[in-house]
């Protein structure tokens, strides 16, 4: 028989949990669940040593003699007898007398000594014959009316060894029922504690009732726990349905935005193509006019030269010469082939692009100080130790890439702290990010932003571009802030002229906008807000995706406030390192509200990054890297 799932518990103790019929030859497992011997034998087929209870799925060893050696549950037979008695009380016409066996006599009472219901004649005999003097007969009507509870009916139980002897004693030493003969041979009073069965039963009932009271408390707790689980399951189903509806709504909104974007792009394309066409048509018309003049003049000149008389040539010579001379000197504007260069460039599809549709939160982190605990520290010893660590990023393989400004390199460490490799970067690198295709983008003091592949080979460089409202009296040479926004575009911060230049991943310029402070570090929240920190004695400024200032974050305490590295969590929270006080703060990206202090176990923290599972926070100090692990409080 299969036993992949537990069978439901039965309220009727006489019902077999396997065949769901009245139990025959009741065999009880150690857990007290009782089944037909035949059913339990079939259930155990193919099992060598272990049988699993079909109801509570506990495992038990099969006795050496097989399933039949499990304890017989005689109480089930007692319950079955009570059920049979109750059925007899409903209809007594066809019940045979337990004393004389007559089936044509109505039963009139119950005799426990005779083992069942007896007829009126036998009841009369019981009252006359001395042999029946110890037989107790209960009238049928007393049982029928409930005056006497059928549970109080008892039958004599005989010893399995001395079959003619009634069981009268309980041996507490051996824990078995005994008869008079047993107390002489196998359970002598000299070495065994023998108790009258009735007295033993009273003590056992009292002990069991006390245990029942203790179990009743556990039962209440289990019932409450099951109700609570059912409530949580219901809430889970409800929340999942709400989340699914939210996903659908977000998808529909995103589709609407995409449709609007498509219509806008098509409009821009139509206008650009129309403007180009007008320019080309105007140039074409001008050339066609020149062509027509030229064709007419050439036709006239050829004809007069070939067929005209001297008189005809003399009359037209002056005007013909003037036209041909003028036409011969015409300089046609070159055709600008770039006028046809109207193309569509699709946006890069990266991990953050999908966040425009929204995101699902297991808020793991709890608010409050001490939630992040220092787990390990490295990078401060050995030949490849940090000399002046700044920005940090996590690669697709889960390695830690740190910009070492003093050593002009991006140093890559495994998450266990083992040094992996180093990429030489000129001009003092400050920040590093990892693109969706695994490339490393680095900012430094040069006029260009550098792109490297995963092996450290430089693939490309590109310059930033000042916005129109920024004067050019200072060269664009100090690129520090760096982030990838939700559209998979690069945001590069120029700290001298204080602007952010937005680029595609290949470096193509998109736009630039002025910012209120030097963008030393940049991060982008899930709702597309841009956070910029300026380092010493500045605040954190929040901009929208177009560079419009929204809000300013200040220090939560009256301590020194020098915000440096930042990172965003999947719960849309912003972690900010305060390098002057050595603290990591947490703010809500949505409201800007201060949430709490994550840890104070740092010294001059600079770059911040979350590992891919967000259970570990990477903090770069000047000369080492510290990993803080989230604590499940």
ZIURLIN-V239543 format. One record per backbone hydrogen bond with DSSP energy under -1.0 kcal/mol. NH is the residue of the N-H (numbers start at 1). CO is the residue of the C=O. Records with the same first field share a line. If there is no record, write none. Layout:
# ZIURLIN-V239543
NH = CO  CO
This chain:
# ZIURLIN-V239543
7 = 54
15 = 12
16 = 21
20 = 16
23 = 14
27 = 35
28 = 71
29 = 33
32 = 29
35 = 27
37 = 24
40 = 36
41 = 37
42 = 38
43 = 39
44 = 40
45 = 42
47 = 44
51 = 60
53 = 58
57 = 53
60 = 51
62 = 49
66 = 63
69 = 66
70 = 67
73 = 26
74 = 72
76 = 73
78 = 74
79 = 75
80 = 76
81 = 77
82 = 78
83 = 79
84 = 80
85 = 81
86 = 82
87 = 83
88 = 84
89 = 85
91 = 87
97 = 102
98 = 117
101 = 97
108 = 118
109 = 118
110 = 138
111 = 116
115 = 111
116 = 111
118 = 109
123 = 119
124 = 120
125 = 121
126 = 122
127 = 123
129 = 125
132 = 129
133 = 130
135 = 132
138 = 110
140 = 108
143 = 139
144 = 140
145 = 141
147 = 142
148 = 142
152 = 149
153 = 150
159 = 165
165 = 162
167 = 157
168 = 178
169 = 178
170 = 195
171 = 176
172 = 193
175 = 171
176 = 171
178 = 169
183 = 179
185 = 181
187 = 182
191 = 188
192 = 188
194 = 192
195 = 170
197 = 168
200 = 196
201 = 197
202 = 198
203 = 199
204 = 200
205 = 201
206 = 202
207 = 203
208 = 204
209 = 205
210 = 206
211 = 207
212 = 208
213 = 209
214 = 210
215 = 211
216 = 212
217 = 213
218 = 214
219 = 215
220 = 216
221 = 217
222 = 218
223 = 219
224 = 220
225 = 221
226 = 222
227 = 223
228 = 224
229 = 225
230 = 226
231 = 227
232 = 228
233 = 229
234 = 230
235 = 231
236 = 232
237 = 233
238 = 234
239 = 235
240 = 236
241 = 237
242 = 238
243 = 239
244 = 240
245 = 241
246 = 242
247 = 243
248 = 244
249 = 245
250 = 246
251 = 247
252 = 248
253 = 249
254 = 250
255 = 251
256 = 252
257 = 253
258 = 254
259 = 255
260 = 256
261 = 257
262 = 258
263 = 259
264 = 260
265 = 261
266 = 262
267 = 263
268 = 264
269 = 265
270 = 266
271 = 267
272 = 268
273 = 269
274 = 270
275 = 271
276 = 272
277 = 273
278 = 274
279 = 275
280 = 276
281 = 277
282 = 278
283 = 279
284 = 280
285 = 281
286 = 282
287 = 283
288 = 284
289 = 285
290 = 286
291 = 287
292 = 288
293 = 289
294 = 290
295 = 291
296 = 292
297 = 293
298 = 294
299 = 295
300 = 296
301 = 297
302 = 298
303 = 299
304 = 300
305 = 301
306 = 302
307 = 303
313 = 309
314 = 310
315 = 311
316 = 312
317 = 313
320 = 316
321 = 317
322 = 318
323 = 319
324 = 320
325 = 321
326 = 322
327 = 323
328 = 324
330 = 327
337 = 335
339 = 336
340 = 337
341 = 338
342 = 340
356 = 353
357 = 354
358 = 355
372 = 598
373 = 629
375 = 627
376 = 627
378 = 625
385 = 382
386 = 379
389 = 622
390 = 403
391 = 430
393 = 401
395 = 399
398 = 395
400 = 413
401 = 393
402 = 411
403 = 391
404 = 409
405 = 388
409 = 404
410 = 423
411 = 402
412 = 421
413 = 400
414 = 418
417 = 414
420 = 412
421 = 412
423 = 410
425 = 408
430 = 443
433 = 441
435 = 439
438 = 435
440 = 452
441 = 433
442 = 450
443 = 431
445 = 427
449 = 462
450 = 442
451 = 460
452 = 440
453 = 457
456 = 453
459 = 451
460 = 451
462 = 449
470 = 467
477 = 475
479 = 444
480 = 493
481 = 519
483 = 491
485 = 489
488 = 485
490 = 503
491 = 483
492 = 501
493 = 481
494 = 499
495 = 478
499 = 494
500 = 513
501 = 492
502 = 511
503 = 490
504 = 508
507 = 504
510 = 502
511 = 502
513 = 500
515 = 498
520 = 518  533
521 = 533
523 = 531
525 = 529
528 = 525
530 = 543
531 = 523
532 = 541
533 = 521
535 = 563
538 = 535
540 = 553
541 = 532
542 = 551
543 = 530
544 = 548
547 = 544
550 = 542
551 = 542
553 = 540
564 = 577
565 = 606
567 = 575
569 = 573
572 = 569
574 = 587
575 = 567
576 = 585
577 = 565
578 = 583
579 = 562
582 = 578
583 = 578
584 = 599
585 = 576
586 = 596
587 = 574
588 = 593
589 = 572
592 = 588
595 = 586
596 = 586
598 = 584
602 = 600
606 = 620
607 = 390
609 = 618
611 = 616
614 = 611
617 = 628
618 = 609
619 = 626
620 = 607
621 = 624
625 = 378
626 = 619
627 = 376
628 = 617
629 = 373
630 = 615
631 = 371
633 = 631
